[in-house]
Amino acid sequence: MAVKAPEDGYTAEPFVPERGGLPALRRAAAGCRGCPLHRDATQTVFGAGDADARVMLVGEQPGDQEDRQGRPFVGPAGKLLDRALAAAGIDPGEAYVTNAVKHFKFTRAEPGKRRIHKAPTLREMTACGPWLAAELAVVEPELIVLLGASAGKALLGSSFRVTQVRGTVLEEEIHGRRERLVPTVHPSSVLRADDRESAYDGLLSDLKVAARLLA
């Protein structure tokens, strides 16, 4: 009988340390094999920012640049997010940023060609959930900003629709804690939009809702 690999269990739970702050979590996450996504990714991309941050921003997964550099939101979408946060009145340096999934999932059009982002499945997001739960337990943010549909589904379930609730304030129990959340679109969707200016204004408007809650 073949021995099951850890990734076949689709849960990061066995890899999450019982104690320690963000540095301990980051070290442990580097060796996570809780789902098959670790096989193709360059490295785990854990959250980054202040352990005492009042706001946590949660995206979908690392992109190509994040996978190469090992830090979240360092690519074009991250730069746009920083600009929008600053314009909304939230200091990007005082936020904690992370993703629902910690490994880059991608396809290639042809061997050797650029890697194309592929959305994670709900099973993959659920497998990675223990890391997000651990980050929330350490940071204890006053507010969570959900960046896009996948982040919303990871924390609020598969029925989440970002277009229906963006820019509103939600109160939900997440991983045993009562949380306030403001959903908005992922900044990468602004970069893909036909009317970028209008899409950016929408993101900025949603982030201003978050800024008012933190004021």
Number of C-alpha atoms within 10 A of each C-alpha: 3 4 5 8 12 16 17 11 15 18 22 21 16 13 18 20 16 11 10 9 15 19 10 13 21 19 14 16 21 16 13 25 22 24 22 19 19 19 12 12 18 15 21 27 27 28 25 19 17 16 19 15 17 16 25 28 21 26 25 24 27 28 26 20 15 22 22 16 13 20 20 24 25 20 18 13 17 18 13 17 24 18 15 23 21 16 14 19 16 21 14 17 14 15 20 22 24 25 27 31 30 30 29 28 25 18 13 12 10 8 8 7 9 12 16 14 15 13 14 18 13 14 13 23 25 21 22 25 21 20 28 23 17 19 23 18 14 16 19 18 20 16 22 23 24 27 26 22 21 29 28 26 20 27 21 14 13 12 9 16 16 20 12 10 13 23 23 13 18 14 11 14 11 13 15 9 12 11 17 19 22 23 30 27 25 22 23 17 16 21 16 10 12 10 10 13 11 12 18 20 13 17 24 22 18 22 26 20 17 27 18 11 13 13 7
